[in-house]
């Protein structure tokens, strides 16, 4: 049972970086950190962090997608409270987390057996913008989707692709939904000439 405020750790590109995933993570973490329901931290890939961001920022090494850092980061940040790990990444980058038996780093694989049952729920926000034949994702993406507890995508079209890939029942079981892909219309707009 998750009690409020729930620890939520966003794992993605470092939110102080300049990538699109970093921006999405920064926007989500900013939004979540203003909500009394959550206590927010990020575990970022390839960045330096920033004192301007109002939440704890943890860092992973360039040679990983969290499989080495996550156990220590989660245990320190959560302080033993059950919560949420939300990956803001391509689904294939978190296959090791969604399907723990595929994690090649044995200490984390063993830790995940317990962690996925009692320490956290795994959410995935994957900014899907393309799909394969039959409006379905690959088998690797399907396996990742089937291994998460909650699926969030950036559009109704992407939600349809998820349903085509794992089936409506499996998507509903995971609370599959969509939230708008964030865009600041004050800076991104058609200019008048």
VMD Tcl script that draws the C-alpha trace (Angstrom):
set ca {
  {0.00 0.00 0.00}
  {1.43 3.36 -1.05}
  {0.98 6.11 1.54}
  {1.07 9.83 0.81}
  {3.25 11.61 0.04}
  {4.46 8.76 -2.13}
  {8.07 8.67 -3.21}
  {8.22 8.85 -7.02}
  {11.57 8.45 -8.76}
  {11.73 9.45 -12.42}
  {14.42 7.54 -14.30}
  {15.38 9.08 -17.62}
  {17.84 11.45 -19.24}
  {19.27 13.87 -16.67}
  {16.66 16.66 -16.34}
  {19.33 19.38 -16.57}
  {20.41 18.09 -20.00}
  {19.15 19.38 -23.35}
  {17.54 16.25 -24.85}
  {13.81 15.95 -25.46}
  {13.54 13.23 -22.79}
  {15.37 15.50 -20.34}
  {12.85 18.26 -21.00}
  {9.89 15.89 -20.57}
  {11.39 14.59 -17.31}
  {12.08 18.11 -16.06}
  {8.49 19.16 -16.87}
  {6.98 16.07 -15.21}
  {9.20 16.36 -12.12}
  {8.35 20.06 -11.81}
  {4.63 19.29 -12.04}
  {4.83 16.34 -9.62}
  {6.98 18.20 -7.08}
  {4.19 20.77 -6.76}
  {1.65 18.09 -5.84}
  {1.26 17.16 -2.15}
  {0.71 13.51 -3.14}
  {4.34 13.01 -4.18}
  {7.90 13.33 -2.96}
  {10.01 13.57 -6.16}
  {13.54 12.65 -7.19}
  {15.21 11.90 -10.52}
  {17.80 9.34 -11.56}
  {19.36 10.84 -14.66}
  {21.55 9.58 -17.47}
  {24.33 11.72 -18.95}
  {24.00 15.00 -17.10}
  {25.42 17.14 -14.35}
  {22.40 18.15 -12.29}
  {21.31 21.66 -11.42}
  {20.86 23.61 -8.19}
  {17.89 25.33 -9.88}
  {15.83 22.12 -9.83}
  {13.93 21.74 -6.52}
  {14.18 17.97 -6.03}
  {16.96 15.47 -5.29}
  {18.87 14.48 -8.42}
  {20.77 11.22 -8.61}
  {23.05 10.25 -11.46}
  {23.86 7.02 -13.24}
  {26.98 6.17 -15.18}
  {27.10 6.43 -18.97}
  {27.45 2.64 -19.27}
  {24.06 1.88 -17.72}
  {20.37 2.68 -17.87}
  {19.99 2.46 -14.10}
  {20.67 -1.21 -13.51}
  {23.70 -0.43 -11.31}
  {22.48 2.73 -9.57}
  {18.77 2.05 -8.99}
  {18.91 -0.20 -5.90}
  {21.02 2.22 -3.82}
  {19.19 5.29 -5.12}
  {15.73 3.85 -4.44}
  {16.62 2.59 -0.98}
  {18.10 5.96 0.01}
  {15.40 8.14 -1.55}
  {12.34 6.10 -0.54}
  {13.49 5.70 3.07}
  {11.74 2.33 3.08}
  {8.35 3.65 1.96}
  {6.72 1.93 -1.01}
  {6.29 4.17 -4.03}
  {6.68 4.54 -7.78}
  {9.56 4.30 -10.22}
  {8.50 6.07 -13.40}
  {10.69 5.50 -16.43}
  {10.51 8.32 -18.98}
  {12.27 6.51 -21.76}
  {12.01 4.29 -24.77}
  {10.45 1.05 -23.56}
  {13.42 -1.06 -24.68}
  {15.77 0.85 -22.33}
  {13.87 -0.47 -19.32}
  {13.37 -4.07 -20.40}
  {15.77 -5.10 -17.59}
  {13.45 -3.35 -15.10}
  {10.17 -4.49 -16.63}
  {11.34 -8.09 -16.93}
  {13.83 -8.48 -14.03}
  {14.95 -11.95 -15.14}
  {16.56 -10.20 -18.13}
  {18.71 -7.92 -15.94}
  {22.30 -8.97 -16.60}
  {23.67 -7.48 -13.36}
  {23.00 -10.20 -10.80}
  {22.85 -8.05 -7.62}
  {20.15 -5.87 -9.19}
  {18.32 -8.87 -10.63}
  {18.12 -10.36 -7.13}
  {17.11 -7.00 -5.59}
  {14.36 -6.54 -8.20}
  {12.67 -9.81 -7.22}
  {11.73 -8.27 -3.88}
  {11.56 -4.64 -4.99}
  {8.97 -5.22 -7.70}
  {6.71 -6.98 -5.17}
  {6.98 -4.65 -2.20}
  {9.13 -1.56 -2.78}
  {7.68 0.14 -5.85}
  {5.25 0.04 -8.72}
  {6.80 0.53 -12.15}
  {5.23 3.14 -14.40}
  {6.35 3.86 -17.95}
  {5.89 7.09 -19.86}
  {7.22 6.31 -23.30}
  {6.95 9.07 -25.89}
  {6.02 6.78 -28.79}
  {5.87 8.56 -32.11}
  {6.19 5.68 -34.56}
  {4.99 2.11 -34.90}
  {5.72 -0.95 -36.99}
  {3.68 -3.13 -39.34}
  {0.09 -3.75 -38.31}
  {0.20 -0.69 -36.03}
  {2.06 -2.76 -33.44}
  {5.36 -2.43 -31.62}
  {8.19 -4.97 -31.69}
  {8.32 -8.02 -29.44}
  {10.90 -6.27 -27.19}
  {8.58 -3.30 -26.67}
  {5.66 -5.68 -26.05}
  {7.68 -7.52 -23.39}
  {8.57 -4.23 -21.71}
  {4.94 -3.06 -21.75}
  {3.75 -6.34 -20.25}
  {6.26 -5.93 -17.41}
  {5.08 -2.55 -16.12}
  {2.29 -1.69 -13.71}
  {1.13 1.52 -15.41}
  {1.50 2.71 -19.02}
  {1.31 6.36 -20.04}
  {1.81 7.57 -23.62}
  {1.73 11.01 -25.31}
  {-1.32 10.69 -27.57}
  {-4.53 8.77 -28.24}
  {-2.86 7.34 -31.36}
  {0.00 5.91 -29.29}
  {-2.54 4.49 -26.82}
  {-4.15 2.65 -29.75}
  {-0.75 1.24 -30.71}
  {-0.26 -0.02 -27.14}
  {-3.67 -1.71 -27.25}
  {-2.87 -3.26 -30.64}
  {0.41 -4.60 -29.27}
  {-0.60 -6.05 -25.88}
  {-4.38 -6.26 -26.26}
  {-7.12 -4.14 -24.74}
  {-7.45 -6.31 -21.61}
  {-3.72 -6.11 -20.79}
  {-3.67 -2.37 -21.51}
  {-6.68 -1.80 -19.23}
  {-5.09 -3.94 -16.51}
  {-2.14 -1.52 -16.58}
  {-4.31 1.59 -16.54}
  {-2.97 2.57 -19.95}
  {-3.74 6.20 -20.64}
  {-2.34 9.20 -22.43}
  {-1.31 12.68 -21.38}
  {-0.56 15.44 -23.87}
  {3.03 15.62 -25.04}
  {4.09 18.83 -23.36}
  {4.80 21.85 -25.49}
  {5.22 25.47 -24.49}
  {3.08 27.38 -27.01}
  {4.63 30.68 -25.92}
  {7.93 29.63 -27.47}
  {6.79 27.09 -30.07}
  {4.28 28.59 -32.45}
  {3.75 29.71 -36.02}
  {5.30 33.11 -36.51}
  {3.35 35.72 -38.38}
  {5.24 37.28 -41.26}
}
mol new
graphics top color blue
foreach p $ca { graphics top sphere $p radius 0.5 }
foreach p [lrange $ca 0 end-1] q [lrange $ca 1 end] { graphics top cylinder $p $q radius 0.2 }
display resetview
